[in-house]
């Protein structure tokens, strides 16, 4: 109830209150104005913006724009442009003796920020956190205006980046003497079952007019909030307008280790005093764990050998673009965790802080990546001036996350292919040394494409191979000291020389699994994403999951390989299937898990595949056995069958020995009879941010999933709620002129609706009209 009352106060008063805290960090996401236009006067406080669109950040303006083929496939054929944001707010006079700053978690990209007409600064990179000091320019007896200009023109990244203030914004209020933003650095130099040595470096700032005698102490809280350790008090004299680092060490007795299976987190509470007065309290979540990369044995977590079962992820979420609510990311990670994934490579940029918090809590290990390319990417004209600031921002912001095991400072860096190694090798060494000096507890990596034999590739502590597993095997014999992983792994076949049509008949994961020296593999890509497209596709649909997080038939292989639980899948190969080829470098076979084909197919021989981790599989047609085959007699754990098509039921049963341990069936279905509507939640927080995912699938009169009789859906939302997205997983959008739409056909019988609460308690009613049905389906969600 406290949060509801506070939300209403902020809505009605547009006023920030300190709540008698020594440190305040509050979301600054609501009550923004936006226009897709560009005029200098928009920066001025006196400008009247009442006719602008009312929006809430995170916000991606591009996702609602019409497709434009001339824009190009890198950005999903969606334009950018120049847009402005403005927000009016007041502050209490009690802030006059405090430090007030605004923190943007990400603005895409080339942003200029103003307060009351004063230019605070420019930042070109779209993924870095950006903090500006508002204190000198705030008005305490009148309204203040923040204005943000975002220029999303010029060279695009290789994928859809979206446009605008697409991550959270925060208002921070601290006393003049305080811990700086991201100002704690916690390491555990020695860890055993009995004891963990903890070292913390605290960066203190003094924005006061005089020097002060300052003391700093720390205490560690366990998951129940109980104090389990504390440090001695450190005292210093802090000069005015100065900052300093204070190093302190202490021990934890019998620590609970952070791991993939048990991701235990502690909280470090840092207290700063001037005399006997507390002037700051700063909380830092952290984990106790050890990591090691070995040239012969791969990766170890807490001394245990772990094979990295990884996926590469872009940050967009289909029809929501890149303004992805936290609950959407949480749902995605839960699905991937159940699938068997234990590692995420953030491609190719640092993610949101909230995403890393989730990885900490849920038990994923992470490659935190700064750049795609260097001077040859969309960042090229700013790289030389800004790379240290942006790479440093990523490392300092993220260094306390136990989930992060590698810093990546480049993907497919073009400099690796330049002939003049006298220029490019020193540049790589400079970046590597910068990372090592700033944060040496984790190794650094980069993904080098095609030129792994050069001195350039050998600069990184861990070398990432993109799609070149076979070459990695041969080069390991020549470069035995190298530590290797597959930073981008084909989910199906791999070519020796980067030729995607020169296949080995062996799944790349088998190479990763069978060679201890390979730390792991990261499949490109885990989830479909927007951009990097060839018309008419608007994305690259090569993932194991579509943008709605529906698992594709192709994903059964890694589900089987990554889990001990027995599993068997059944799919049909048919070149005429209506699948999105997109940028089909991977040459995926067209497969589906249904048994609905035209009458003209009757009697035609069909290829069926049963992928499994069971010892054998028996195939049944209408309960009659078609035979039983051993998995070991086939490559890639995939048994191939040939059967003439006739409507009916197919069932694959998996056996270990003579015991049936898994099964999967598909059946010829009738026409669509109904839509099944499944909200993942029916009660939301009335905080303006909470999310409900409403999954929809079509069924026939017998309750079978219908994948070949898609129906148009039309969605409206009434009451205390907001429509965010309607999606079906098909990134082509062949019948539409944009992604954001309230009317869409199901795809293979499925669709997904995403709605969001407002800041007012009440009911939200979602009406879903299905083609062929007179009455709409109605879902009611309560916000409180």
PyMOL commands that set and color helices and strands:
alter all, ss='L'
color gray80, all
select helices_A, chain A and resi 2-13+40-43+62-64+69-71+73-75+93-97+135-137+318-320+326-339+353-362+383-398+414-417+421-438+457-459+469-478+508-514+553-562+599-601+631-633+635-637
alter helices_A, ss='H'
color red, helices_A
select strands_A, chain A and resi 15-16+23-27+32-35+53-55+81-91+98-104+111-115+118-123+130-133+144-152+169-175+177-191+195-206+212-221+227-230+234-238+242-253+266-274+277-286+291-294+298-301+304-306+308-313+343-346+365-369+404-411+443-448+462-466+484-490+518-524+529-530+539-540+571-573+591-592+605-611+616-621+624-630+638-644+649-656+659-667+674-679+683-684+691-699+712-719+722-727+743-745+750-756+762-770+777-783
alter strands_A, ss='S'
color yellow, strands_A
deselect
rebuild
show_as cartoon
